[in-house]
Amino acid sequence: MRIEDDGGECASIKQLIFAYYVTGHGFGHATRVVEVVRNLIAAGHDVHVVSGAPDFVFTSEIQSPRLFLRKLVLDCGAVQADALTVDRLASLQKYSETAVQPRDSILATEVEWLNSIKADLVVSDVVPVACRAAAEAGIRSVCVTNFSWDFIYAEYVMAAGYHHRSIVWQIAEDYSHCEFLIRLPGYCPMPAFRDVIDVPLVVRRLHKSRKEVRKELGIGEDVKLVILNFGGQPAGWKLKEEYLPSGWLCLVCGASDTQEYPPNFLKLPKDAYTPDLIAASDCMLGKIGYGTVSEALAYKLPFVFVRRDYFNEEPFLRNMLEFYQSGVEMIRRDLLTGHWKPYLERAISLKPCYEGGINGGEVAAHILQETAIGKNYASDKLSGARRLRDAIILGYQLQRVPGRDVSIPEWYTNAENELGLSTGSPASQMSESNLITNLCTEDFEILHGDLQGLSDTMSFLNCLVELNNFSDSEKNNEKPQMRERKAAAGLFNWEEDIFVTRAPGRLDVMGGIADYSGSLVLQMPIKEACHVAVQRNHPSKHRLWKHALARQNAKGQGPISVLQIVSYGSELSNRGPTFDMDLSDFMEGKQPISYEKAKKYFAKDPSQKWAAYVAGTILVLMNELGVRFEDSISMLVSSAVPEGKGVSSSASVEVASMSAIAAAHGLSISPRDLALLCQKVENLIVGAPCGVMDQMTSACGEANKLLAMVCQPAEIVGLVAIPSHIRFWGIDSGIRHSVGGADYGSVRIGAFMGRKMIKCIASTRLSQSLSTANGVSPDELDNDGLELLEAEASLDYLCNLSPHRYEALYAKLLPESMLGETFLEKYAYHGDTVTVIDKKQTYGVTAAAKHPIYENFRVKAFKALLTSVTSDDQLTALGELLYQCHYSYSACGLGSDGTERLVQLVQEMQHGKASRGEDGTLYGAKITGGGSGGTVCVIGRNSLRSSQHILKIQQRYKSATGYLPFIFEGSSPGACKFGYLRIRRRISPKS
């Protein structure tokens, strides 16, 4: 439903009372509330504003006895470590303290207060508990917002752990009591709301003209003016005169009272009216929020923005800003070091083109008034997505396939279509193979390697073809273009060789998290893969981006070796599309920097932390193989392996990146060593405690075969051909998985704790046996038993302990759980170099230790069954092993409602009437990889009916959750089987 710009008022409407709750997150919400409240008061109504914002935010714009301010914060929003960084764990903890623990008393107080003021309508922007309090008081409620907190917090849960998910459930449940949502432009998916009404931008009105403001400030029209606006928060760094180009002046909002400013920086009063100042400026420099973006669009002001970390509202506002040609992204490093000039000059060359409405405050006030007097805007039928209880499925799932998400903004979808956004969907990327092959061979000469008939590789080469013509087409095309394409177009020297590599993701068929305990694992390389193109050039011939060139010129050293990376698909997630660094940053004197320093280097700007997976491969080669890189390096990364689905998207990026670097520099690295080097990238530079099976499969796998590997640490024992009558599928639950998440790390620590305890128990038993054996003849000694105890006392891997030995000697002696501090006091160290025990956290021990011991046995049985006689019993047994693995994951705390639902749907299909009396179709399913969401692996008969049943499961899951899962099927060769392509652009023009 959409309300247009006709907010006519009815003179006969009685005086109404509104209770307006404002979130405690930043000033942006309060400033837009001001505009709605101003229109409600102008219509003759009383408004009680519940907010923690300073009074001047409201009273500077509204001087009326009908405005009542109640100082109270009922939610904390996102806790910020600084102006650009959100502390995810602290945000959840603070919300728990603010809104969860005192919930009962909050509800009681608010119900009493709402009744005492005789509120006609409760409005929330966007405080969850306000909706629930209104329901309990018997008052209708409406939300006005562009995002909801279940959407924002859902990502934080990935970092904080399973036990925080109840916060997201509760927030969504509170919102569901809201009658409908007044949705602002630049909105995020908000499936908790039943109905929505779209309104224009809510923007504060101007009080003074540009000319009047400049005259008051004493600034002439010849001076370029930039307003530094970070949401009312002090910038926290020392500003210097040389940050601004000559002839520029900077207005500083939210300036520190104690900080001294250079003469070309002007400190503004705390209560300065920023809309007037924005309209008087030539551009704005700040962080993205609704207030800054809406006012930049409304007053056609170019906006130089720096990304905020971990705030998922941003991608939608950012894309809207850029769609209307109003945005220039500045990387954080250049903000802090003062390399502002190229960004400011780029900004004033833009021609912002937003022509939409800016009277959303008036329109929203009219809707609220009509609702308060009884008009029903909500439809009888529920709209929006039905959702999973533990996910609010779209909360942090920004990487999409066209048509698969609900509540995606129309303008955002249009932008995707116009800009040709790649989403990682094979269906959206593939064209006719023959056509693409012809294009590739006409434009590129393949000097080494073979396409191997891979259509995705052909598509990637075709993408490279298009890049060379991109700049010319842009000059003749007024449509906005994607920044990642612009950056990639200037990446390569087309007269020089380019090296292309390909590495697939993987489906964890059996083994999963038991890899770090030394298990046998069976992994299948999937059809989806990551492609990387690399070119090396002498620094004097390297094409530099403008900001990188400005930074190099500022150093006055002449051309030096630089690394430049473009990552496709970044526009669909909250990360920067480009990364660049001087390769000398990897050196400390004559030696490479440590992995710990590299980890901190990439962690400085989480929006660019993705570059650790790519650039980290260079540092590992420097440290481990002694390689030195004198030339500049350009890299283009394009991955069709979806992120967060538990199919090794990170490993595919690492393996493809290192393979490409090695190929371009003539390095010969064995497949096994390549995988182990890539694991170092993830463990030591990225900081994710993964095992090695992901990298090994991506590097060493072969199409239509399972890679069998014993992870001690990485011994390939063979490739197991998938029998022709058996097929594997992966079904994505939509719940984002992360091996860096708390759940995976906690279970891993619990397993290593269990191993340490088993070793100590075995050592004690061995000592007791030996002391008892003094004086006993050798013939009477149980030497076999002593040898077993000796082996168990020095147990390297849990999987070397057989299930019957575990049950006989150790199972009853392991505690179910143990506090980290208690473990460290008794055992000192758990023996895992990639995880750290938190003294205050309690870890599950029994389930975490038992899982890999039994999983290793299950995998061995599975491998043996694959080569047994073809029969229905064979498939039934294989499926049962998958089910057992799945429920063992759940016992460790690594399950999720989404994956549980998918496994249940497979069982219903397996045991349903349609499968009885005929050849069965589906036989088993399990959660994969690190668990806690991600993808479910399904085994079945290789038949058309099986594929049809998989599609039925996909549709049933969508009906239950509102989310259509991605289905992985098919296989492809690993990176080393593919090798590399060396290509060069043909110079002669095409006929």
Secondary structure, 3 states (H helix, E strand, C coil): CECCCCCCCCCCCCCCEEEEEECCCCCHHHHHHHHHHHHHHHCCCEEEEEECCCCHHHHCCCCCCCEEEEECCCCCCCCEEECCEECHHHHHHHHHHHHHCCHHHHHHHHHHHHHHHCCCEEEEECCHHHHHHHHHHCCCEEEEECCCHHHHHHHHHHHHCHHHHHHHHHHHHHHCCCCEEEECCCCCCCCCCCCEEECCCECCCCCCCHHHHHHHHCCCCCCEEEEEECCCCCCCCCCCHHHCCCCEEEEECCCCCCCCCCCCEEECCCCCCHHHHHHHCCEEEEECCHHHHHHHHHCCCCEEEECCECCCCHHHHHHHHHHCCCEEECCHHHHHHCCCHHHHHHHCCCCCCCCCCCEHHHHHHHHHHHHHCCCCCCCCCCCCCCCCCCCCCCCCCCCCCCCCCCCCCHHHHHHHHHHCCCCCCHHHHCCCHHHHHHHHHHHEEEEECCCCCCHHHHHHHHHHHHHHCHHHHHHCCCCCCCHHHHHHHCCCCCCCCEEEEEEEEEEEEECHHHHHHCCEEEEEEEEEEEEEEEEEECHHHCCCCHHHHHHHHHHCCCCCCEEEEEECCHHHCCCCCEEEEEHHHHEECCEECCHHHHHHHHHCCHHHCCHHHHHHHHHHHHHHHCCCCCCEEEEEEEECCCCCCCCCHHHHHHHHHHHHHHHHCCCCCCHHHHHHHHHHHHHHHHCCCCCCHHHHHHHHCCCCEEEEEECCCCEEEEEEECCCCEEEEEEECCCCCCCCCHHHHHHHHHHHHHHHHHHHHHHHHHHHHHHHCCCCCHHHCCHHHHHHHHHHHCCCCHHHCCHHHHHHHHHHHCCCEEEHHHHHHHHCCCCCCCCCCCCCCEEECHHHHHHHHHHHHHHHHHHHHHCCCCCHHHHHHHHHHHHHHHHHHHHHCCCCHHHHHHHHHHHHHHHCHHHCCCCCCEEEEEECCCCCCCEEEEEEECCHHHHHHHHHHHHHHHHHHCCCCCEEECECCCHHHHCCEEEEECCCCCC
